[in-house]
Amino acid sequence: MQFAMLAFGYYNGELDGVMGPDMRAGLQRMQADYKLKVTGTITPETLDALKIEAR
C-alpha cells in the first residue's frame, strides 16, 4: 500500500508497513481527490482506485 501511495504521489515516507500519521494523511488526500469516502483507512474502494488487488 505504501509503495502504491508513493507511486501515486500521496506518500513520501519510509516504506515500513506502518500506518503512521503521514500515511493516514496521504490516504485522506487521495480519497478526497478520487471522490471516495474520506476515512484515512484502507478500504476496498481505495484499493480499487490504486489498482491493488486484495488477496
Buried (B, 14 or more C-beta within 10 A) or exposed (E): BBEBBBEBEBBEBEEEEEBEEBBBBBBBBBBEEBEBEBEBEBBEBBBEBBEBEEE
